[in-house]
Every structure is written in C-alpha cells, then in structure tokens.
Amino acid sequence: MAKKWNLPKPSRTELWWRNALALFICAAFPLFFATALWAQGNAQSSVNLAAHAHGDGWQTGSVKTWSATGQLTVYRYDKDGGQSQDTFPVTVLHQAGPSGGGAQGDKLQRLIFKAPEAPPASAGPSQPVSVNIFSFDRLLTREGTDGTNQWHSAGPLSTQASGHPQRFIESQTNRSLEALFNFQKHGKNLKDVTADILAQDPGDSAPGNSDTSGHAHTIPSFAAAKNKHVIEMGGTSNKKLGIDTDATRYYIDDSTSMVTRMEFDYDSATDPFSKQPLALTEVYEFSDYRDVPVAPPNPFSTKPSGSSAGAGATVKFPFRIDRYDTGQLVESLVFTQVVLNQNLRPENFRK
C-alpha cells in the first residue's frame, strides 16, 4: 500500500504570497518581452532614419563602388608624450560584396604614397617639378582585402593584416556605415545602448578633447553620447575578459540623424589597480559630410535632379575621418575627391 503523505496546509499568508508572486511573474514577463521588442524597434527606427539621411543609395545597392583620394596624416608619440606627424597622399578603393556593402565579401584597398618632396631652399621663386604623387612608383604600402584574404604590403613584402591595418579594413567593410544601414540584409542584430553609455558618466564635467600638452584626444563615450542615439550592432560571439570584440557602436545625432562616431572594443587588458577588465577601444569620428553623385549626370535623363532613381541622386560621404586608439588621435583621413560607381577591376584589389 502506497504511503500517504500528510503535508501541512499552507497558511492564508503563505497562499497570499504565492499568488502575489505568480501574478508578478505573469505581469513582468510580458512587460520584459515588450520592452525588449520596443528597444529593438527603437534601434531599427534610428538606423532607418540615419540610412535615409545619409542617402537611400547606401541601402538600395545603388552604390557598387567608391574611390576616394586625399591625404593621410599619421600621428606618433614618444615616451615623453611628444607628438610628431607625417602626411602622405592616399587613395582608398571599395567594392561592395555579392550580398551588398558592409559584409565580409567587401573588397578594400588603401594605397599610401610617398609624400611629395619640398623644393630645395636654393630654388628661389621657381616652381618645383610637377610629379604624379599617386603613381605606383611612389607607392609605400597597401592595406586591403579581396573579400577573403587581408594583407598589409610594403613593396615586395606582404603579411597578413593585423593590428591597425586590420582594424582599418574592418572599419570600411563589416563594421562600416554601409554595414549598419544594411544590417537586416546581413542578418545582424541591433540594440539601443544609449542608456548604458550615458550611465558611464562619473558625474563630473565632461573633459575636453585634448590633454595638458595639447595632444588631441577623443572625448569619452558618455560625453559623445549626449544628444545622440547609440546603436550597437552584432556582438556576443567573441569575448575576451568580458569585452565583446564583435560588437560595434554607432552614434546617431538626434537632430540630423547623421552618424558622427563609430567605435568598437578590439581587445582588453586588466586594470592593475581594480583588477577589472579594461577595454581597448578604437574610435572613428566622421565629419565634413558632403553630397556625392551616385552616378555622373546624364544629359539625356528626364529624371529631376535629386531623384532617388535619377542621375542626380546623391549620398552623403564623410570627407574627414579621425581615428583614435584608446583615446589618442593616431590618424586623420581628409579626402579631396570621392567618386562613386567607378569601374574598378580585380587587379585593383591585390597584395
């Protein structure tokens, strides 16, 4: 005969607490689910507004390639904090991958050339001999990808891209603004992390963007997030010491919907005092946005200027990109010319 358990009956107070807990769980779960859906929807709404502000061509696939020429300024710092800089002519080439811009299949090449020689002091008022500063016999380095392999090449020597070259390649391919605008096409997830970034504010007045020596530093994330929506794309699949190195954060201006900043944590270190993980962050600040024609004007077109489908369509392109590593300015890219949908060939993307 089975043993009969004589369990004590719960008191009226215990029943009340059990019912209250059950009701709380039933109410909290839908609220939590709705909040998650709202956050995702809010992030998508912010990105869609930004994509439209930057030009519909980035989402529709109208922009197949782009090439930009200008100058690259590289900043260096000695052990005493002294700063020096060198400026080089530069060309950047980009071709969208088969699934659209902003994916691993994108092709990229950054060509850095020798700086033009200054005329000798004895030359007087005469003009220096004109040279083509973008000729290949003046080429110093290549940093790029053919959609599969990445490289950092100097002359006949070529290595797998790592460090600064690799992170620059990522900033113009799978972490680029095109990647953000085409997140759905590439199966990426979005999350609004504005509140998380603003919560990092220690409560003191936000510091400026230079130290006591006058060296340029980017402002902290919490200060940059003011009057912005910070949207995080991707992440959660590659963590080191608690730092998510797959996630990329984009700062979208509340009033203009333009992306002013992009950042990602590429590595981490352990704080020697708190023993907590410390993120090593790369930041790209975008400015001097200009309208660039999607295609050369067609004199026979009947489409009105500015039409999204006509030859007058344009997209916004940042003509200045300042790059910071762990807060310190390391590069400035300033373009003088940007051309979209140029006929680029496979040999443009080689080691």
C-alpha contacts under 8 A as a table, 3 or more apart, distances in Angstrom:
res1	aa1	res2	aa2	distance
10	P	13	T	7.99
10	P	14	E	5.86
10	P	15	L	6.36
11	S	14	E	5.19
11	S	15	L	6.28
12	R	15	L	5.14
12	R	16	W	6.21
13	T	16	W	5.04
13	T	17	W	6.34
14	E	17	W	5.20
14	E	18	R	6.16
15	L	18	R	5.10
15	L	19	N	6.15
16	W	19	N	5.28
16	W	20	A	6.06
17	W	20	A	4.97
17	W	21	L	6.05
18	R	21	L	5.17
18	R	22	A	6.23
19	N	22	A	5.07
19	N	23	L	6.11
20	A	23	L	5.14
20	A	24	F	6.14
21	L	24	F	5.05
21	L	25	I	6.24
22	A	25	I	5.23
22	A	26	C	6.20
23	L	26	C	5.10
23	L	27	A	6.13
24	F	27	A	5.14
24	F	28	A	5.84
25	I	28	A	5.10
25	I	29	F	6.03
26	C	29	F	5.79
26	C	30	P	7.17
27	A	30	P	6.03
27	A	31	L	6.53
28	A	31	L	5.02
28	A	32	F	5.97
29	F	32	F	5.11
29	F	33	F	6.10
30	P	33	F	4.97
30	P	34	A	5.92
31	L	34	A	5.06
31	L	35	T	6.03
32	F	35	T	5.07
32	F	36	A	6.24
33	F	36	A	5.18
33	F	37	L	6.26
34	A	37	L	5.04
34	A	38	W	6.03
35	T	38	W	4.98
35	T	39	A	6.12
36	A	39	A	5.14
36	A	40	Q	6.24
37	L	40	Q	5.14
37	L	41	G	6.04
38	W	41	G	5.00
38	W	42	N	5.86
39	A	42	N	5.01
39	A	43	A	6.15
39	A	191	K	6.63
39	A	192	D	6.05
40	Q	43	A	5.16
40	Q	44	Q	6.25
40	Q	190	L	6.31
40	Q	191	K	5.73
40	Q	192	D	7.00
41	G	44	Q	5.07
41	G	45	S	6.06
42	N	45	S	5.08
42	N	46	S	6.27
42	N	192	D	7.14
43	A	46	S	5.20
43	A	47	V	6.29
43	A	190	L	6.16
43	A	191	K	5.81
43	A	192	D	5.18
43	A	231	I	6.19
44	Q	47	V	5.13
44	Q	48	N	6.05
44	Q	190	L	6.94
45	S	48	N	5.16
45	S	49	L	6.21
46	S	49	L	5.23
46	S	50	A	6.22
46	S	229	H	7.35
46	S	252	I	7.53
46	S	257	S	7.54
47	V	50	A	4.94
47	V	51	A	6.05
47	V	180	L	7.34
47	V	181	F	6.50
47	V	231	I	7.89
48	N	51	A	5.02
48	N	52	H	6.27
48	N	181	F	7.09
49	L	52	H	5.22
49	L	53	A	6.18
49	L	257	S	6.18
50	A	53	A	4.98
50	A	54	H	6.12
50	A	181	F	7.79
50	A	252	I	7.02
50	A	257	S	4.70
50	A	258	M	5.67
50	A	259	V	6.97
51	A	54	H	5.20
51	A	55	G	6.20
51	A	56	D	6.34
51	A	58	W	7.10
51	A	59	Q	6.93
51	A	181	F	5.49
52	H	55	G	5.07
52	H	56	D	5.19
53	A	56	D	7.75
53	A	256	T	7.45
53	A	257	S	6.12
53	A	258	M	6.44
53	A	316	K	7.88
54	H	58	W	7.60
54	H	258	M	6.70
54	H	315	V	5.77
54	H	316	K	4.86
54	H	317	F	7.64
55	G	58	W	6.22
55	G	314	T	6.53
55	G	315	V	4.27
55	G	316	K	6.05
56	D	59	Q	5.53
56	D	60	T	6.18
56	D	308	S	7.07
56	D	315	V	7.16
57	G	60	T	5.09
57	G	61	G	5.94
57	G	62	S	4.81
57	G	63	V	5.82
57	G	294	V	7.40
57	G	308	S	7.49
57	G	314	T	7.57
57	G	315	V	6.41
58	W	61	G	5.95
58	W	62	S	6.73
58	W	63	V	6.07
58	W	101	G	7.77
58	W	178	E	6.16
58	W	181	F	6.96
58	W	182	N	7.91
58	W	315	V	7.38
59	Q	62	S	7.72
59	Q	178	E	7.51
59	Q	181	F	6.03
59	Q	182	N	5.89
60	T	63	V	7.95
61	G	64	K	6.53
61	G	100	G	6.32
61	G	101	G	7.47
62	S	294	V	7.18
63	V	66	W	7.44
63	V	96	A	7.95
63	V	294	V	6.48
63	V	340	L	6.58
63	V	341	N	6.12
64	K	95	Q	6.04
64	K	96	A	5.50
64	K	100	G	7.98
64	K	101	G	7.60
64	K	340	L	7.53
64	K	341	N	5.50
65	T	93	L	7.63
65	T	94	H	5.50
65	T	95	Q	4.37
65	T	96	A	6.17
65	T	340	L	5.73
65	T	341	N	4.61
65	T	342	Q	6.19
65	T	343	N	7.77
65	T	344	L	7.35
66	W	93	L	6.04
66	W	94	H	5.34
66	W	95	Q	6.71
66	W	338	V	6.99
66	W	339	V	5.62
66	W	340	L	4.30
66	W	341	N	5.78
66	W	342	Q	6.50
67	S	91	T	7.12
67	S	92	V	5.64
67	S	93	L	4.47
67	S	94	H	6.30
67	S	338	V	5.72
67	S	339	V	5.37
67	S	340	L	6.54
67	S	342	Q	7.29
68	A	91	T	5.61
68	A	92	V	5.19
68	A	93	L	6.61
68	A	335	F	6.33
68	A	336	T	7.62
68	A	337	Q	5.66
68	A	338	V	4.33
68	A	339	V	6.46
69	T	89	P	7.64
69	T	90	V	5.74
69	T	91	T	4.40
69	T	92	V	6.49
69	T	335	F	5.47
69	T	336	T	6.06
69	T	337	Q	5.47
69	T	338	V	6.63
70	G	89	P	5.93
70	G	90	V	5.45
70	G	91	T	6.56
70	G	333	L	7.37
70	G	334	V	5.65
70	G	335	F	4.02
70	G	336	T	4.99
70	G	337	Q	6.82
71	Q	87	T	6.56
71	Q	88	F	5.50
71	Q	89	P	4.43
71	Q	90	V	5.12
71	Q	333	L	6.07
71	Q	334	V	5.52
71	Q	335	F	6.39
72	L	87	T	5.50
72	L	88	F	5.19
72	L	89	P	6.22
72	L	90	V	5.99
72	L	112	I	7.86
72	L	331	E	6.95
72	L	332	S	5.79
72	L	333	L	4.77
72	L	334	V	6.55
73	T	85	Q	6.56
73	T	86	D	5.60
73	T	87	T	4.26
73	T	88	F	6.45
73	T	331	E	5.55
73	T	332	S	5.12
73	T	333	L	6.60
74	V	85	Q	5.45
74	V	86	D	5.39
74	V	87	T	6.34
74	V	330	V	5.91
74	V	331	E	4.67
74	V	332	S	6.75
75	Y	83	Q	6.83
75	Y	84	S	5.83
75	Y	85	Q	4.42
75	Y	86	D	6.80
75	Y	329	L	6.92
75	Y	330	V	4.90
75	Y	331	E	5.97
76	R	83	Q	5.61
76	R	84	S	5.23
76	R	85	Q	5.97
76	R	330	V	6.89
77	Y	80	D	7.79
77	Y	81	G	5.55
77	Y	82	G	5.35
77	Y	83	Q	4.60
77	Y	84	S	6.45
78	D	81	G	5.29
78	D	82	G	5.28
78	D	83	Q	6.69
79	K	82	G	7.35
81	G	213	S	7.96
83	Q	215	H	7.25
87	T	115	A	6.61
88	F	112	I	6.49
88	F	113	F	5.94
88	F	114	K	6.00
88	F	115	A	4.79
89	P	112	I	6.14
89	P	113	F	5.34
89	P	114	K	6.88
89	P	115	A	6.23
89	P	133	I	6.83
89	P	134	F	7.03
90	V	110	R	7.09
90	V	111	L	5.62
90	V	112	I	4.70
90	V	113	F	6.12
90	V	134	F	7.62
91	T	110	R	5.83
91	T	111	L	5.16
91	T	112	I	6.75
91	T	134	F	7.87
92	V	108	L	7.37
92	V	109	Q	5.71
92	V	110	R	4.43
92	V	111	L	6.30
93	L	108	L	5.58
93	L	109	Q	5.12
93	L	110	R	6.45
93	L	348	N	7.89
94	H	106	D	7.32
94	H	107	K	5.66
94	H	108	L	4.57
94	H	109	Q	6.65
95	Q	101	G	7.54
95	Q	106	D	5.85
95	Q	107	K	5.06
95	Q	108	L	6.54
95	Q	344	L	7.65
96	A	99	S	7.80
96	A	100	G	5.41
96	A	101	G	4.25
96	A	102	G	7.08
96	A	103	A	7.85
96	A	105	G	7.33
96	A	106	D	4.79
96	A	107	K	6.53
97	G	100	G	5.21
97	G	101	G	5.81
97	G	102	G	7.68
97	G	103	A	6.54
97	G	104	Q	7.41
97	G	105	G	4.45
97	G	106	D	4.18
97	G	107	K	6.80
97	G	147	G	7.25
98	P	105	G	6.72
98	P	106	D	7.88
99	S	103	A	7.15
99	S	105	G	7.63
99	S	185	K	7.60
99	S	186	H	7.53
100	G	103	A	6.91
100	G	106	D	7.95
100	G	182	N	7.76
100	G	185	K	7.94
101	G	106	D	6.39
101	G	173	T	7.34
101	G	178	E	5.59
101	G	179	A	6.40
101	G	182	N	7.40
102	G	106	D	6.61
102	G	172	Q	7.61
102	G	173	T	4.90
102	G	174	N	4.77
102	G	175	R	6.78
102	G	176	S	5.89
102	G	177	L	7.34
102	G	178	E	4.83
102	G	179	A	3.59
102	G	180	L	7.36
102	G	182	N	6.96
103	A	106	D	5.71
103	A	173	T	5.98
103	A	174	N	4.66
103	A	179	A	6.35
103	A	186	H	6.90
104	Q	147	G	6.12
104	Q	148	T	7.50
104	Q	173	T	6.60
104	Q	174	N	5.57
105	G	146	D	7.69
105	G	147	G	4.13
105	G	148	T	6.66
106	D	145	T	7.73
106	D	146	D	7.27
106	D	147	G	5.06
106	D	173	T	5.86
106	D	174	N	7.79
107	K	144	G	7.35
107	K	145	T	5.37
107	K	146	D	4.78
107	K	147	G	4.92
107	K	173	T	7.65
107	K	349	F	6.77
108	L	143	E	7.92
108	L	144	G	4.96
108	L	145	T	5.24
108	L	146	D	6.72
108	L	147	G	7.85
108	L	169	I	6.99
108	L	172	Q	7.54
108	L	173	T	7.53
108	L	349	F	6.60
109	Q	142	R	6.60
109	Q	143	E	5.66
109	Q	144	G	4.16
109	Q	145	T	6.55
109	Q	348	N	7.47
109	Q	349	F	5.90
109	Q	350	R	7.98
110	R	142	R	5.59
110	R	143	E	5.07
110	R	144	G	6.09
111	L	139	L	7.00
111	L	140	L	7.60
111	L	141	T	6.04
111	L	142	R	4.86
111	L	143	E	6.81
112	I	139	L	6.14
112	I	140	L	5.60
112	I	141	T	5.32
112	I	142	R	6.51
113	F	133	I	6.94
113	F	134	F	6.47
113	F	136	F	7.98
113	F	138	R	5.48
113	F	139	L	4.33
113	F	140	L	5.03
113	F	141	T	7.11
114	K	133	I	7.25
114	K	138	R	5.44
114	K	139	L	6.26
114	K	140	L	6.07
115	A	133	I	7.41
116	P	131	V	7.99
116	P	133	I	6.44
118	A	128	P	7.84
119	P	123	A	6.56
119	P	127	Q	7.84
119	P	128	P	5.54
120	P	123	A	5.43
121	A	124	G	6.61
123	A	126	S	5.92
123	A	127	Q	7.87
123	A	128	P	7.96
132	N	135	S	5.51
133	I	138	R	6.76
134	F	138	R	6.90
134	F	139	L	7.46
135	S	138	R	5.67
135	S	139	L	6.99
136	F	139	L	4.96
139	L	155	G	7.84
140	L	154	A	5.91
140	L	155	G	6.74
141	T	152	H	7.17
141	T	153	S	5.44
141	T	154	A	4.47
141	T	155	G	6.87
142	R	151	W	7.62
142	R	152	H	5.77
142	R	153	S	5.02
142	R	154	A	6.53
142	R	351	K	6.94
143	E	150	Q	7.70
143	E	151	W	5.80
143	E	152	H	4.66
143	E	153	S	6.49
143	E	161	A	7.34
143	E	165	P	6.08
143	E	166	Q	7.97
143	E	169	I	7.35
144	G	150	Q	5.68
144	G	151	W	5.59
144	G	152	H	6.83
144	G	161	A	7.94
144	G	169	I	6.29
144	G	349	F	7.05
144	G	350	R	7.74
144	G	351	K	7.55
145	T	148	T	6.59
145	T	149	N	5.42
145	T	150	Q	4.29
145	T	151	W	6.37
145	T	169	I	7.37
145	T	349	F	6.76
145	T	350	R	7.64
146	D	149	N	5.83
146	D	150	Q	6.97
146	D	349	F	5.63
146	D	350	R	6.83
147	G	150	Q	7.85
149	N	160	Q	7.90
150	Q	160	Q	5.85
150	Q	161	A	5.40
150	Q	166	Q	7.42
151	W	158	S	6.54
151	W	159	T	5.61
151	W	160	Q	4.54
151	W	161	A	4.33
151	W	166	Q	7.96
151	W	351	K	6.48
152	H	158	S	5.76
152	H	159	T	5.43
152	H	160	Q	6.12
152	H	161	A	4.88
152	H	162	S	7.87
152	H	165	P	6.64
152	H	351	K	7.62
153	S	156	P	7.27
153	S	157	L	5.67
153	S	158	S	4.06
153	S	159	T	6.26
153	S	351	K	6.22
154	A	157	L	5.35
154	A	158	S	6.29
155	G	158	S	7.76
158	S	351	K	6.89
161	A	165	P	5.80
161	A	166	Q	4.96
162	S	165	P	5.88
162	S	166	Q	4.59
162	S	167	R	7.39
163	G	166	Q	5.46
163	G	167	R	6.27
164	H	167	R	5.22
164	H	168	F	6.16
165	P	168	F	5.17
165	P	169	I	6.29
166	Q	169	I	5.14
166	Q	170	E	6.33
167	R	170	E	5.00
167	R	171	S	6.17
168	F	171	S	4.99
168	F	172	Q	6.60
169	I	172	Q	5.42
169	I	173	T	6.26
170	E	173	T	5.04
170	E	174	N	5.54
170	E	175	R	5.52
170	E	176	S	7.18
171	S	174	N	6.88
171	S	175	R	4.89
171	S	176	S	5.02
172	Q	175	R	6.39
172	Q	176	S	4.64
172	Q	177	L	7.76
173	T	176	S	5.19
173	T	178	E	7.79
173	T	179	A	7.02
174	N	179	A	5.70
175	R	178	E	7.99
175	R	179	A	5.79
175	R	180	L	7.29
175	R	248	T	6.62
176	S	179	A	5.06
176	S	180	L	6.64
177	L	180	L	5.05
177	L	181	F	6.27
177	L	259	V	7.98
178	E	181	F	5.10
178	E	182	N	6.05
179	A	182	N	5.21
179	A	183	F	5.85
179	A	186	H	7.83
180	L	183	F	5.15
180	L	233	M	7.19
182	N	185	K	5.34
182	N	186	H	6.49
183	F	186	H	5.27
183	F	187	G	6.07
183	F	188	K	4.94
183	F	189	N	7.12
183	F	190	L	7.99
183	F	233	M	7.88
184	Q	187	G	5.00
184	Q	188	K	5.94
184	Q	189	N	7.76
185	K	188	K	7.84
188	K	233	M	6.55
188	K	234	G	5.58
189	N	233	M	5.68
189	N	234	G	5.34
190	L	231	I	6.61
190	L	232	E	5.62
190	L	233	M	4.67
190	L	234	G	6.61
191	K	231	I	5.66
191	K	232	E	5.10
191	K	233	M	6.55
192	D	195	A	7.93
192	D	229	H	7.27
192	D	230	V	6.01
192	D	231	I	4.66
192	D	232	E	6.25
193	V	196	D	5.21
193	V	197	I	6.32
193	V	229	H	7.93
193	V	230	V	5.60
193	V	231	I	5.87
193	V	232	E	6.43
194	T	197	I	5.27
194	T	198	L	6.16
194	T	225	A	6.83
194	T	228	K	7.66
194	T	229	H	5.68
194	T	230	V	4.70
194	T	231	I	7.09
195	A	198	L	5.15
195	A	199	A	6.02
196	D	199	A	5.17
196	D	200	Q	6.96
197	I	200	Q	5.52
197	I	201	D	7.80
197	I	221	S	6.56
197	I	222	F	5.26
197	I	225	A	6.87
197	I	230	V	7.76
198	L	201	D	5.76
198	L	221	S	7.88
198	L	222	F	4.71
198	L	223	A	7.55
198	L	225	A	6.48
198	L	226	K	7.40
199	A	202	P	7.98
199	A	222	F	7.26
200	Q	222	F	5.86
201	D	204	D	7.45
201	D	222	F	5.53
201	D	223	A	7.44
206	A	219	I	7.95
206	A	220	P	7.92
206	A	223	A	6.03
207	P	219	I	6.83
207	P	220	P	7.87
208	G	211	D	7.78
208	G	219	I	6.30
209	N	216	A	5.92
209	N	217	H	4.77
209	N	218	T	5.18
209	N	219	I	5.17
210	S	213	S	7.59
210	S	214	G	5.33
210	S	215	H	5.27
210	S	216	A	4.51
210	S	217	H	4.94
210	S	218	T	7.55
211	D	214	G	5.32
211	D	215	H	5.69
211	D	216	A	6.95
211	D	217	H	6.93
212	T	215	H	7.54
215	H	328	Q	8.00
215	H	329	L	7.95
216	A	328	Q	6.53
216	A	329	L	5.71
217	H	324	Y	7.38
217	H	327	G	5.35
217	H	328	Q	4.67
217	H	329	L	5.62
218	T	283	V	7.93
218	T	324	Y	6.70
218	T	327	G	5.26
218	T	328	Q	6.52
218	T	329	L	7.03
219	I	223	A	6.36
219	I	224	A	6.37
219	I	327	G	7.44
220	P	223	A	5.43
220	P	224	A	6.31
220	P	327	G	7.69
221	S	224	A	5.02
221	S	225	A	6.06
222	F	225	A	5.16
222	F	226	K	6.97
223	A	226	K	5.76
224	A	228	K	7.60
224	A	251	Y	7.79
225	A	228	K	5.05
225	A	229	H	6.85
225	A	230	V	6.58
225	A	251	Y	6.69
227	N	253	D	6.40
227	N	254	D	5.66
227	N	255	S	7.99
228	K	251	Y	5.93
228	K	252	I	5.27
228	K	253	D	4.54
228	K	254	D	5.06
229	H	251	Y	5.74
229	H	252	I	5.07
229	H	253	D	6.52
229	H	254	D	6.53
230	V	249	R	6.38
230	V	250	Y	5.50
230	V	251	Y	4.59
230	V	252	I	6.27
231	I	249	R	5.52
231	I	250	Y	5.25
231	I	251	Y	6.61
231	I	252	I	7.70
232	E	247	A	6.42
232	E	248	T	5.51
232	E	249	R	4.31
232	E	250	Y	6.39
233	M	247	A	5.71
233	M	248	T	5.36
233	M	249	R	6.41
234	G	246	D	6.35
234	G	247	A	4.94
234	G	248	T	6.77
235	G	238	N	7.11
235	G	244	D	6.17
235	G	245	T	7.03
235	G	246	D	4.40
235	G	247	A	3.94
235	G	248	T	7.47
236	T	239	K	6.84
236	T	244	D	6.08
236	T	246	D	6.79
236	T	247	A	7.24
237	S	244	D	7.63
237	S	246	D	6.68
238	N	244	D	6.00
238	N	245	T	5.88
238	N	246	D	5.85
239	K	242	G	5.73
239	K	243	I	5.33
239	K	244	D	4.62
239	K	245	T	6.00
239	K	246	D	7.76
240	K	243	I	5.22
240	K	244	D	6.78
240	K	245	T	7.40
240	K	267	D	7.06
240	K	268	S	6.75
241	L	268	S	6.60
241	L	269	A	7.76
241	L	277	P	5.82
242	G	277	P	6.75
243	I	265	D	6.89
243	I	267	D	7.14
243	I	268	S	6.45
243	I	277	P	7.40
243	I	279	A	6.38
244	D	247	A	5.91
244	D	265	D	6.75
245	T	264	F	6.83
245	T	265	D	5.18
245	T	266	Y	5.08
245	T	267	D	6.57
246	D	264	F	7.78
246	D	265	D	7.92
246	D	266	Y	7.99
247	A	264	F	6.32
247	A	265	D	7.53
248	T	262	M	7.12
248	T	263	E	5.91
248	T	264	F	4.78
248	T	265	D	7.77
249	R	262	M	5.64
249	R	263	E	5.31
249	R	264	F	6.22
250	Y	259	V	6.62
250	Y	260	T	7.79
250	Y	261	R	5.87
250	Y	262	M	4.55
250	Y	263	E	6.67
251	Y	259	V	5.54
251	Y	260	T	5.81
251	Y	261	R	5.11
251	Y	262	M	6.32
252	I	257	S	5.47
252	I	258	M	5.51
252	I	259	V	4.45
252	I	260	T	6.25
252	I	261	R	7.61
253	D	256	T	5.58
253	D	257	S	4.87
253	D	258	M	5.47
253	D	259	V	6.33
253	D	260	T	6.80
254	D	257	S	5.69
259	V	262	M	7.66
259	V	286	F	7.18
260	T	285	E	5.81
260	T	286	F	4.99
260	T	287	S	6.67
261	R	283	V	7.06
261	R	284	Y	5.61
261	R	285	E	4.43
261	R	286	F	5.85
262	M	283	V	5.81
262	M	284	Y	5.15
262	M	285	E	6.54
263	E	281	T	6.76
263	E	282	E	5.53
263	E	283	V	4.32
263	E	284	Y	6.18
264	F	281	T	5.60
264	F	282	E	5.62
264	F	283	V	6.83
265	D	268	S	7.57
265	D	279	A	5.92
265	D	280	L	5.51
265	D	281	T	4.27
265	D	282	E	6.37
266	Y	279	A	7.69
266	Y	280	L	6.00
266	Y	281	T	6.00
266	Y	282	E	7.00
267	D	279	A	6.24
267	D	280	L	5.20
267	D	281	T	7.39
268	S	277	P	6.27
268	S	278	L	5.38
268	S	279	A	4.50
268	S	280	L	5.24
269	A	277	P	5.72
269	A	278	L	5.09
269	A	279	A	6.54
269	A	280	L	7.25
270	T	275	K	5.53
270	T	276	Q	5.59
270	T	277	P	4.63
270	T	278	L	5.59
271	D	274	S	5.59
271	D	275	K	4.82
271	D	276	Q	5.42
271	D	277	P	6.13
271	D	278	L	5.86
272	P	275	K	5.48
280	L	325	D	7.58
280	L	326	T	5.54
281	T	325	D	6.16
281	T	326	T	5.10
281	T	327	G	7.58
282	E	323	R	7.31
282	E	324	Y	5.71
282	E	325	D	4.73
282	E	326	T	6.17
282	E	327	G	7.77
283	V	323	R	5.72
283	V	324	Y	5.00
283	V	325	D	6.51
283	V	326	T	7.94
283	V	327	G	7.68
284	Y	321	I	6.36
284	Y	322	D	5.64
284	Y	323	R	4.64
284	Y	324	Y	6.45
285	E	321	I	5.59
285	E	322	D	5.14
285	E	323	R	6.53
286	F	289	Y	7.69
286	F	318	P	5.73
286	F	319	F	7.87
286	F	320	R	6.04
286	F	321	I	4.90
286	F	322	D	6.80
287	S	318	P	5.50
287	S	319	F	6.65
287	S	320	R	5.30
287	S	321	I	6.55
288	D	318	P	5.54
288	D	319	F	5.29
288	D	320	R	5.77
289	Y	316	K	5.81
289	Y	317	F	5.19
289	Y	318	P	4.23
289	Y	319	F	5.88
289	Y	320	R	7.77
290	R	316	K	5.33
290	R	317	F	5.50
290	R	318	P	6.53
290	R	319	F	6.95
291	D	314	T	5.69
291	D	315	V	5.48
291	D	316	K	4.71
291	D	317	F	6.49
292	V	314	T	5.17
292	V	315	V	5.48
292	V	316	K	6.21
292	V	317	F	6.67
292	V	338	V	7.05
292	V	339	V	7.29
292	V	340	L	7.48
293	P	296	P	6.51
293	P	297	P	7.92
293	P	311	A	7.69
293	P	312	G	6.49
293	P	313	A	5.90
293	P	314	T	4.29
293	P	315	V	6.63
293	P	339	V	7.73
293	P	340	L	6.97
294	V	311	A	7.14
294	V	312	G	7.49
294	V	313	A	5.74
294	V	314	T	5.16
294	V	315	V	6.66
294	V	340	L	5.61
294	V	341	N	6.89
295	A	311	A	5.70
295	A	312	G	7.45
295	A	313	A	7.50
295	A	340	L	6.52
295	A	341	N	6.53
296	P	311	A	6.57
296	P	312	G	7.94
297	P	311	A	5.21
297	P	312	G	6.18
298	N	301	S	5.35
298	N	311	A	5.95
301	S	310	G	7.37
301	S	311	A	7.03
303	K	307	S	6.56
303	K	309	A	7.71
303	K	310	G	5.08
303	K	311	A	7.17
303	K	312	G	7.72
304	P	307	S	5.67
304	P	310	G	6.85
304	P	312	G	7.08
305	S	310	G	7.05
305	S	311	A	7.26
305	S	312	G	4.42
305	S	313	A	6.84
306	G	310	G	7.09
306	G	311	A	7.88
306	G	312	G	4.72
306	G	313	A	4.58
306	G	314	T	6.74
307	S	310	G	4.99
307	S	311	A	7.53
307	S	312	G	6.11
307	S	313	A	5.30
308	S	312	G	7.78
308	S	313	A	5.10
308	S	314	T	7.77
309	A	313	A	6.60
310	G	313	A	5.72
318	P	321	I	6.81
319	F	333	L	7.78
319	F	334	V	5.72
319	F	335	F	4.99
319	F	336	T	7.18
320	R	332	S	7.15
320	R	333	L	5.57
320	R	334	V	4.56
320	R	335	F	6.41
321	I	332	S	5.82
321	I	333	L	5.08
321	I	334	V	6.65
322	D	329	L	7.20
322	D	330	V	7.99
322	D	331	E	5.96
322	D	332	S	4.49
322	D	333	L	6.35
323	R	329	L	5.94
323	R	330	V	5.91
323	R	331	E	5.11
323	R	332	S	6.17
324	Y	327	G	5.54
324	Y	328	Q	5.04
324	Y	329	L	4.32
324	Y	330	V	5.46
324	Y	331	E	7.06
325	D	328	Q	5.32
325	D	329	L	6.55
325	D	330	V	6.54
329	L	332	S	7.96
335	F	338	V	7.19
339	V	342	Q	6.57
344	L	348	N	6.52
345	R	348	N	5.46
345	R	349	F	7.64
346	P	349	F	5.61
346	P	350	R	7.46
347	E	350	R	5.68
